[in-house]
Amino acid sequence: MRRSIHVIVVMCLMVGMTAALPNPASAHLQGAVWTTAADGAKVNANLYDQKCPPLADPCVTPPLVPFLSGGPNFASPTRWVPDGEYYFQVTDPSGKVLLSNDNIEARRFEVATDGTGKKYVIYPLGGNPAPHIVCNDFINGNLTIALCPFDDTPNNGGVYKLWITRVSDYNPSDPHARFGFIPAYCKTDNFKVKGLASVWGEKVDDVDDPVEGVCIILYEVKKVRGQETLVEIDRTCTDGDGEFSFTNLPTGKYAVDEDLLCTDCGGDFADWERLSPAGPIYFNITKADVGSKGKNAQPGLPIYVGQFVNEEAFPSVAALQGVKFLDVDGDGCLDPGETALAGWEICLEMKNGNGSWVQAVDLSDTPVPCQTTGADGSFNFGNLPVPMTYRISETPKPGWLQTGPNPSSTEMEDPCGDITTDPPGADVLAVAVLGRWIVNFGETADVLTIVDNLNFGNQLAEVCVEKLDACTELPIEGFEFMLYESDCETPAMQFVDPDGPGGVPWGWYEVAPKTTDATGTACWENVLGGDYCVVETDEPGWLHVTPLEQPVTAVAGSTTTLTFYNWAPSMGLTPGYWKNWRNHYTSAQFCELVQGTVADVDGCTADIAAADAIFEHWDASPGDEMTIVLAFLLANQLTLNLTQSDLPNPSEGSLVPGSSLECSGTPLVLGDVIDDALACLGDSCSRDDLLTIKNWLACFAESRYSTPPCLPI
């Protein structure tokens, strides 16, 4: 019959410091102490079956287990100890060997008397570490306290001694004390424990490795109507060495068996297969097993009862994994240097019995949710049953173009040639079609098959501008453009690694202005497909043939190019104008304009002198071609600088290096003509070349083209 455990908890003053106090003058302890069974019943000759209560039901009787009790007359105030707090301990019968092996504070209890004069026990008390098992004394309506844990007695007869003393009398430093218990102030009671046996066994797998966390059940084999019946009496768990044990077993017939469905020990062995033995392990405990010195002898050595051997029944299982990446070159394959993409949803389906695609389930029949790629772009679907056919898809995002795997409607097996399986050569076929992977695991797929490099590639859009001269169709370098959203105000976003390798990670950042290169081109790559606005920055000396702002629709997976046409007016100023520069500019202003010209020699005063010398006789020496070339060259250089400045410009001169015109049927660009002039002057070119360059320079200095001559007015 099972009996419930009741614990009375009463707040009390801490007494942990009393052990250190000097022993007070105490009267001899009156009354008596008893050991009884868990239910308070007297035990004949104080002979118990085992030291500790069974774990499964600690208050059950039998077996007989020693408990601290007030005895059959506990309720009488004169038959037990006075009210107060007490310690108890267990020793050998001589009191020379302490057998209690826990903290003394775990063995502190209180005896009290209620208003009717009835005594009762209070346990555990506040501060009790790891209190002992407590059961109900149904005879006296009180509590009993298990003496366990305590060690085996060295006494050949299996005899133990129980001691109790007042907390105030406990004094470990007293020379007459037995481990702090002074005999004159104690009550004792001897008891015996029958000779008992211990058994142990093992749990291993098919390669003889220990298996931890398996439930092992101990049965007593009883005769029920002539049939042997297994009655469970205890349970335990295999430890890290795969071992299990049971103690305090009296003589009799027993059996142990494993429970693979039990999860109380932390393991999950429901899918394991039993190899040996086929059923429980039976064994007998005899008198020889519990000792060789009589029926009350000390326990013998632990008995090895056998070994349970199992193997894990691995089902065939698969894993599918890959990477989501930015496909810069648009070939659908993950190439070195191409970056991973985080935050993309990848979903898994399986083909059911009627050939329809449904959400995949794993080995436990749990639906497999879609995954979101991590920072490394990876996804992994594991614990998948095989044989089976699976389909992996990505959830599209607007503004992106899927490039891989194989967006066409024609199936291709491993289009990039980089799919791997573990183990190699596994019974797996992976094909790509319409941007999805279809993976079939055959009947002979291994216990665990991993398919890798099931990658998904996507591409963004590129927007470029082309800057051209409206008349010459030549590219124009150095013009700045900015890409905005369609409102022409909000900067567009670009997916880039702004600081390169090792810098800020890839992500979405505002685009930066771009300046056209020598080909007249500037581009923004990796922008979402959609509508944008490109805005040109106005440059002095140029006319806009096309609007400063132009809308553009970017298409993912392709480059969209906008063309901006400009033309630079050729409104030159002659050497005669610049010879009289003092009519329009101060010396300081003129020195500013001379910077970078052929008259820029050494400081403002020297520069003015050099310029005046070039212009002084330019029109009075018709045979001096060198002076004339220098005069026209300097005039055009000064007009170039004036165009880029805020200085007075009364004659509306305007030239830039890109200014173009036809001179005697020859198309010219001012920047090229100036370069030719400087080279000719430096290399002492021929007189014919000098005259040609003089004429070209004169065409620009004397030109007055304010509108593009190539376009209708």
Secondary structure, 3 states (H helix, E strand, C coil): CCCCCCCECECCCCCCCHHHCCCCCCCCCCCECEEECCCCCCCHHHEECCCCCCCCCCCCCCCCCCEEECCCCCCCCCCECCCEEEEEEEECCCCCCECECCCHHHHEEEEEECCCCCEEEEECECCCCCCCCEEEECCCCEEEEECCCECCCCCCCCEEEEEEEEHHHCCCCCCCCECCECHHHEEEEEEEECCCEEEEEEEEECCCCECCCCEEEEEEEEEECCEEEEEEEEEEECCCCCEEEEEEECCEEEEEEEECCCCCCCCCCCCEEEEECCCCEEEEECCCCCCCCCCCCCCCCCEEEEEEEEEECCCCEEEEEEEEEECCCCCCCCCCCCCECCCCEEEEEEECCCCCEEECECCCCCECCCEECCCCCEEEEEEEECCEEEEEEECCCCCCEEEECCCCCCCEECCCCCCEEECCCCCEEEEEECCEEEEEECCCCCCEEEEECCCEEEECEEEEEEEEECCCCCECCCCEEEEEECCCCCECEEEECCCCCCCCCCEEEECCCEECCCCCEEEEEEECCEEEEEEECCCCCCEECCCCEEEEEECCCCEEEEEEEEECCEECCCHHHHHCHHHCCCHHHHHHHHCCCCCCCCHHHHHHHHHHHHHHCCCCCCCCHHHHHHHHHHHHHHHHHHHCCCCCCCCCCECCCCCEEEECCEEEEHHHHHHHHHHHHHHCCCHHHHHHHHHHHHHHHHCEECCCCCCCC
